[in-house]
Amino acid sequence: MRHSLRIRLLVWVLVPLASAVAVDGWISYRNALDTASVVQDQLLLGSARTIAEQIRFEDGSFQSQIPPAALELFQSSQPDRIYYRVTTGAGHLLSGYTNLARPPVALQAETPYFFNASMNATPVRVVAFLQPVIGDPGVRPVMVEVAQTLHGHRQLANSLWLHSVRQQLLILALAAVFIVFGLHRGLRPLLGLRNAVTVREPGTLQPMATERIPVELMPLVDSLNDYIRRLQAHVDAQGIFIQNAAHQLRTPLAVLNAQVSYAMRATDESGRAESLTALRRTLQQAVRLVNQLLTLSAAKALASAPDPETVTHNSLDVVVREVFETLVGPAQAKNIDLGFETSAASACVLARPVALREIVMNLVDNAIRYTQPGGIVTVRVASRDGKTILTVEDNGPGIAPESRERVFERFYRIQDQDSDGSGLGLAIVREFAAGAGAQVSLATPPSGLGLAVTVVFSGQAGA
């Protein structure tokens, strides 16, 4: 399932914004409750003051009445109940409800005190107010209490909160619209980059233009251009490789055609047998060339697509002995003394088995091919400083120092050497060695004759 970058960006922008709106909604609800409480408290206090102002002390008794205006302050669409009580300073009831809760603290004159209580199992908000008596300053102040149920309080709080929430949701919706529009405009350079890549002709490996590219997209464009340059180099190398391979294959195929034609025209058995022998030798060279081309291609594939699961510990001694079993025939055919010396019988190399075998196979095969009949080829395995060292030494014609780097190039062959080699052996060795994290070097043996090829394995698997 593909993911939309636009949707991801929208989610990452809107989710924090929606969270902020939710927090603001909770704060707004708390503010609405506080506002509704302030409004209710002011109504309660106004009603209590109105009632208190009507209390007199005349002819030795209290005169009090509840004015209608004191209760009309609470008129609303909600069926709230109003309770009141007026008591003397001595605690005698003058009027009102006897079971209305009293304030839990001592009151100061003309200082209102608000508290929550219940009346007939219904929550109420109560204000208690001490009022000095008009007519006799010596009489203790009377206490006026007014209570109201909370239906109107809740309605007012909900109304204020819903109004605030509607505003916040409207702001969120407008923000979402502008964000979507902004994302559409902001992603235009990315869509333009996509279109620029889409309309490119197949095989076009020109770097992409960086003009009018936003700074944020420059790392992507730089990476694409770097990949294009590396791909161009790879394609060029592959093109040269294919041209060289075609050229190398053209020669044995032409020789094969000529030899077959000669064999078909031959009238005597000896001439035909000689042609067939030559044809077989040419065919073997062509098969070896094709096999080396396939091996080199496999080495490149392993280097470009490494698989860590194929890297294992391998005994280099065992690999050398297996290669000797394969090449002992060509060595005996040239009467070459093929020897093996080891000072690290249990030396193990961390590499792919196929890479290790191809390294040893090509080095020993090259030594046998380029060494004169009756020569000596010696393979040595040693361990030093935690590294495993493979050395293949021969007493053949050797390689001049100025040519030692070029012999690792594909199809390169030294002109004065007479051999049926294809010029791919050392190229294959270097390719597999690089994949195994090993170093390959050429030198002249201590005897001063021939060539010594040294491969140093660090013990760490490469790509």
C-alpha positions in Angstrom: 0.0 0.0 0.0 1.4 3.3 -1.1 1.5 6.3 1.3 0.7 9.8 0.3 3.2 12.4 1.3 0.5 15.1 1.1 -1.7 13.1 3.5 1.2 12.5 5.9 2.1 16.2 6.0 -1.6 17.1 6.5 -1.9 14.7 9.4 1.3 15.9 11.0 0.0 19.5 10.8 -3.6 18.9 11.7 -3.1 16.5 14.5 -1.2 19.0 16.7 -3.6 21.7 15.7 -6.6 19.6 16.6 -4.9 18.7 19.9 -4.4 22.4 20.6 -8.1 23.0 19.8 -9.1 20.1 22.2 -6.9 21.6 25.0 -8.4 25.0 24.2 -11.9 23.5 24.3 -11.2 22.1 27.8 -9.9 25.5 29.0 -12.9 27.2 27.4 -15.2 24.8 29.3 -13.5 25.7 32.6 -13.7 29.4 31.8 -17.4 29.0 30.9 -18.0 27.3 34.3 -16.2 30.1 36.0 -18.2 32.8 34.1 -21.5 31.1 34.8 -20.5 30.9 38.5 -19.7 34.6 38.6 -23.0 35.5 36.9 -24.9 33.3 39.4 -23.0 34.6 42.4 -23.8 38.2 41.3 -27.5 37.4 41.0 -27.5 35.7 44.4 -25.7 38.6 46.0 -28.1 41.1 44.4 -31.1 39.2 45.6 -29.6 39.0 49.2 -28.9 42.7 49.3 -32.4 43.5 48.1 -33.9 41.4 50.8 -31.6 42.7 53.5 -32.4 46.3 52.6 -36.1 45.7 53.5 -35.4 44.6 57.1 -36.2 47.1 59.9 -36.2 47.1 63.7 -39.2 49.0 64.9 -41.1 49.1 68.2 -38.8 46.4 69.6 -39.3 43.8 66.8 -38.0 43.1 63.4 -40.0 44.1 60.4 -39.1 42.2 57.1 -40.7 41.4 53.9 -39.5 39.7 50.7 -39.8 42.1 47.8 -40.8 40.5 44.4 -37.7 42.2 42.7 -35.4 40.0 44.8 -36.8 36.9 43.2 -37.4 38.3 39.7 -33.6 38.5 39.2 -33.5 34.7 38.7 -36.0 34.5 35.8 -34.7 32.2 33.1 -35.8 29.4 30.8 -34.6 26.8 33.3 -36.9 25.7 36.1 -34.5 26.6 38.9 -35.8 26.7 42.5 -35.0 29.6 44.8 -34.6 29.2 48.5 -34.0 32.0 51.1 -33.7 32.4 54.9 -33.5 35.4 57.2 -32.3 34.9 60.8 -31.6 37.3 63.6 -28.1 37.8 65.1 -29.3 35.5 67.9 -30.2 32.8 65.3 -34.0 33.2 65.4 -35.8 32.6 62.1 -37.6 35.6 60.7 -38.7 34.1 57.4 -37.7 31.5 54.8 -36.7 27.8 54.8 -35.6 26.3 58.1 -33.5 23.5 56.5 -31.4 25.7 54.3 -27.7 25.1 55.0 -25.8 27.5 57.2 -22.3 28.8 56.2 -19.4 26.7 57.5 -17.4 29.8 58.7 -18.0 33.0 60.7 -19.1 35.9 58.6 -18.0 39.5 58.5 -20.6 42.3 58.2 -21.5 43.2 54.6 -19.0 40.7 53.3 -20.7 38.0 51.2 -19.7 34.3 51.5 -20.5 31.9 48.7 -20.6 28.1 49.1 -22.1 25.0 47.6 -24.7 22.9 49.5 -27.7 20.8 48.9 -31.4 21.3 49.4 -33.8 18.4 49.4 -31.0 16.3 47.8 -30.5 18.8 45.0 -27.2 20.7 44.6 -27.6 24.5 45.2 -25.4 27.5 45.2 -25.7 29.6 48.4 -24.7 33.2 49.4 -24.7 34.3 53.0 -24.7 38.0 53.9 -24.7 39.8 57.2 -26.7 43.1 57.1 -26.8 45.7 60.0 -30.3 46.4 61.1 -31.7 49.8 60.2 -33.4 51.5 63.2 -31.3 50.2 66.1 -27.5 50.1 65.6 -27.2 48.2 68.8 -29.0 45.1 67.5 -26.7 42.4 66.1 -26.8 42.1 62.2 -29.2 39.8 60.6 -28.1 37.0 58.2 -29.7 36.7 54.8 -29.2 33.5 52.8 -30.3 33.0 49.2 -29.8 29.7 47.3 -30.5 28.6 43.8 -30.4 25.2 42.0 -27.8 24.8 39.3 -29.9 24.2 36.1 -29.5 27.7 34.8 -25.8 27.6 35.8 -25.2 24.5 33.6 -27.2 26.0 30.7 -25.2 29.2 30.8 -21.9 27.3 31.0 -22.8 25.0 28.1 -24.0 27.9 26.0 -20.8 29.8 26.5 -18.7 26.7 25.9 -20.6 25.6 22.7 -20.1 29.1 21.4 -16.4 29.0 21.9 -16.2 25.4 20.5 -18.0 26.5 17.3 -15.5 29.3 16.9 -12.5 26.9 17.4 -13.9 24.3 15.0 -14.5 27.0 12.4 -10.9 28.2 12.8 -9.7 24.6 12.5 -11.7 24.0 9.3 -10.4 27.2 7.8 -6.9 26.3 8.8 -7.3 22.8 7.2 -8.5 24.4 3.9 -5.5 26.8 3.9 -3.1 24.0 4.8 -4.4 21.8 2.0 -4.1 24.7 -0.4 -0.6 25.5 0.9 0.5 21.9 0.6 -0.7 21.7 -3.0 1.2 24.9 -3.8 4.2 23.8 -1.7 4.5 20.4 -3.3 4.5 21.8 -6.9 8.3 21.8 -7.1 8.3 18.1 -6.0 5.7 17.3 -8.6 7.7 19.2 -11.2 10.7 17.2 -10.3 8.7 14.0 -10.8 7.5 15.2 -14.2 11.0 16.1 -15.2 12.1 12.6 -14.4 9.1 11.0 -16.1 9.5 12.8 -19.4 13.2 11.9 -19.8 13.9 9.7 -22.8 14.9 6.1 -22.1 18.7 5.9 -21.9 19.2 9.5 -21.0 21.8 9.8 -18.4 22.4 13.5 -18.3 22.4 15.1 -14.8 19.3 17.0 -13.9 19.3 20.8 -14.0 19.4 22.4 -10.5 18.1 25.8 -11.5 14.9 26.8 -9.7 15.1 23.8 -7.4 14.2 24.6 -3.8 16.9 24.2 -1.2 14.9 21.4 0.5 15.0 19.3 -2.7 18.6 19.9 -3.5 19.9 16.9 -1.5 17.5 14.7 -3.5 18.5 16.2 -6.8 22.2 15.9 -5.8 21.7 12.3 -4.9 20.0 11.6 -8.2 22.7 13.3 -10.2 25.4 11.4 -8.3 23.6 8.2 -9.0 23.2 9.2 -12.7 27.0 9.8 -12.9 27.8 6.5 -11.3 25.3 4.8 -13.6 26.8 6.5 -16.6 30.3 5.3 -15.6 28.9 1.8 -15.1 27.1 1.8 -18.5 30.3 3.0 -20.1 32.3 0.3 -18.5 29.7 -2.3 -19.5 29.8 -1.0 -23.0 33.5 -1.3 -23.2 33.4 -4.7 -21.7 30.8 -5.9 -24.2 32.8 -4.5 -27.1 36.0 -6.2 -25.8 34.1 -9.4 -25.2 32.6 -9.3 -28.8 36.1 -8.7 -30.2 37.6 -11.5 -28.2 34.9 -13.9 -29.2 35.0 -12.9 -32.9 38.6 -14.2 -33.2 38.0 -17.8 -32.0 34.7 -18.0 -33.8 36.4 -17.0 -37.1 39.2 -19.5 -36.5 36.6 -22.2 -35.8 34.9 -21.4 -39.0 38.1 -21.6 -41.0 39.2 -24.8 -39.3 35.8 -26.5 -39.9 36.0 -25.4 -43.6 39.5 -26.8 -43.9 38.5 -30.1 -42.2 35.6 -30.4 -44.7 37.9 -29.8 -47.6 40.6 -32.2 -46.4 40.9 -35.4 -48.5 43.3 -37.4 -46.3 42.7 -38.6 -42.8 45.8 -37.1 -41.4 44.9 -33.6 -42.5 41.3 -34.0 -41.2 42.6 -35.3 -37.9 45.0 -32.3 -37.6 42.2 -29.9 -38.4 39.9 -31.5 -35.8 42.6 -31.4 -33.1 43.1 -27.7 -33.8 39.4 -27.1 -33.9 39.0 -28.8 -30.5 41.8 -26.6 -29.0 40.2 -23.5 -30.4 36.8 -24.5 -29.1 38.3 -25.2 -25.6 39.8 -21.7 -25.6 36.4 -20.2 -26.6 34.6 -22.1 -23.9 37.2 -20.9 -21.3 36.8 -17.4 -22.5 33.0 -17.6 -22.2 33.3 -19.2 -18.7 35.6 -16.4 -17.6 33.3 -13.8 -18.9 30.4 -15.4 -16.9 32.7 -15.5 -13.9 33.6 -11.9 -14.2 29.9 -11.0 -14.6 29.1 -13.0 -11.4 31.8 -11.2 -9.5 30.3 -7.8 -10.5 26.9 -9.0 -9.5 28.1 -10.1 -6.1 29.8 -6.7 -5.6 26.7 -4.7 -6.6 24.2 -6.8 -4.7 25.9 -8.3 -1.6 24.2 -11.0 0.4 25.6 -11.3 3.9 24.1 -14.7 4.4 26.5 -16.2 1.8 29.6 -15.0 3.7 31.0 -17.9 5.8 34.3 -19.0 7.3 36.3 -21.2 4.9 39.5 -23.1 5.3 42.0 -21.7 2.7 44.0 -24.9 2.8 40.9 -27.0 1.8 40.2 -24.6 -1.1 43.8 -24.8 -2.4 43.8 -28.6 -2.3 40.4 -28.7 -4.2 41.9 -26.4 -6.9 45.0 -28.6 -7.1 42.8 -31.6 -7.8 41.3 -29.7 -10.7 44.5 -28.3 -12.2 46.9 -31.1 -11.6 46.2 -32.4 -15.2 47.3 -29.2 -17.0 50.3 -28.9 -14.7 51.4 -32.5 -15.5 50.9 -31.9 -19.2 53.6 -29.1 -19.0 55.7 -31.1 -16.5 55.3 -28.3 -13.9 56.3 -28.9 -10.3 53.1 -27.8 -8.5 53.7 -27.4 -4.7 51.8 -26.3 -1.6 53.3 -24.9 1.6 51.4 -23.9 4.6 52.2 -22.6 8.1 48.6 -22.1 9.1 46.8 -25.4 8.8 43.6 -24.1 10.3 43.7 -20.7 8.6 40.1 -19.6 7.9 39.0 -16.7 5.7 35.6 -14.9 6.1 34.4 -14.7 2.5 32.0 -16.3 0.0 33.1 -19.8 -1.0 32.7 -19.1 -4.7 34.8 -15.9 -4.4 37.6 -17.8 -2.5 37.7 -20.6 -5.0 37.7 -18.3 -8.0 40.6 -16.3 -6.6 42.8 -19.4 -6.0 41.7 -21.1 -9.3 42.6 -18.1 -11.5 45.9 -17.4 -9.8 47.1 -21.0 -10.0 45.7 -21.4 -13.6 47.5 -18.2 -14.7 50.7 -19.4 -13.1 50.5 -22.7 -14.9 49.6 -21.1 -18.3 52.4 -18.5 -18.3 55.1 -20.7 -16.8 57.4 -22.5 -19.3 57.3 -26.4 -19.4 59.4 -27.8 -16.6 58.8 -24.8 -14.4 57.8 -24.5 -10.7 54.5 -23.1 -9.3 54.3 -22.9 -5.5 51.2 -21.9 -3.4 51.8 -20.7 0.2 49.3 -20.0 3.0 50.5 -18.1 6.1 49.0 -16.1 9.0 50.5 -12.9 10.2 49.1 -10.1 12.5 45.7 -11.7 12.4 45.6 -11.7 8.6 45.7 -14.7 6.3 48.1 -14.4 3.4 47.9 -16.4 0.1 50.9 -16.3 -2.2 51.1 -17.9 -5.6 54.7 -17.9 -6.9 56.2 -19.1 -10.2 59.5 -19.0 -12.0 58.0 -18.0 -15.4 58.7 -14.8 -17.4 57.2 -12.5 -14.8 55.7 -9.1 -15.3 57.6 -5.9 -15.6 56.9 -3.4 -12.9 55.5 -0.8 -15.3 52.9 -3.4 -16.5 51.8 -4.8 -13.2 48.9 -2.4 -12.7 47.6 -2.8 -16.3 47.5 -6.6 -16.1 44.4 -6.2 -13.8 42.5 -4.6 -16.7 40.1 -6.8 -18.7 41.5 -8.5 -21.8 45.0 -6.9 -21.3 47.8 -9.2 -22.3 51.5 -8.7 -22.4 52.5 -8.7 -26.1 55.7 -10.8 -25.8 54.0 -13.6 -23.9 52.9 -16.7 -25.9 49.9 -18.1 -24.1 46.3 -19.0 -24.8 45.1 -16.9 -21.9 42.3 -14.4 -22.4 43.6 -11.6 -20.2 40.7 -11.9 -17.7 42.3 -14.0 -14.9 43.8 -11.2 -12.8 40.7 -9.0 -13.5 38.6 -11.7 -12.0 40.9 -12.1 -9.0 40.9 -8.4 -8.2 37.1 -8.2 -8.5 36.5 -11.2 -6.1 39.2 -10.0 -3.8 37.6 -6.5 -3.5 34.3 -8.2 -2.7 36.1 -10.2 0.1 37.9 -7.2 1.5 41.3 -8.5 0.4 44.3 -6.7 -1.2 46.1 -8.1 -4.2 49.7 -7.2 -5.1 52.3 -8.3 -7.6 56.0 -8.7 -6.9 59.2 -10.4 -8.0 60.1 -13.5 -5.9 63.3 -13.5 -3.8 64.9 -15.6 -6.5 64.6 -12.7 -9.0 62.7 -14.9 -11.5 59.0 -15.2 -12.2 56.1 -13.6 -10.4 54.7 -13.7 -6.9 51.0 -12.7 -6.5 50.0 -12.0 -2.9 46.4 -11.8 -1.6 46.0 -10.5 2.0 42.7 -11.4 3.7 41.9 -9.2 6.6 39.4 -11.7 8.0 36.5 -9.2 7.6 34.0 -9.9 4.8 33.6 -7.2 2.2 30.7 -6.2 0.1 
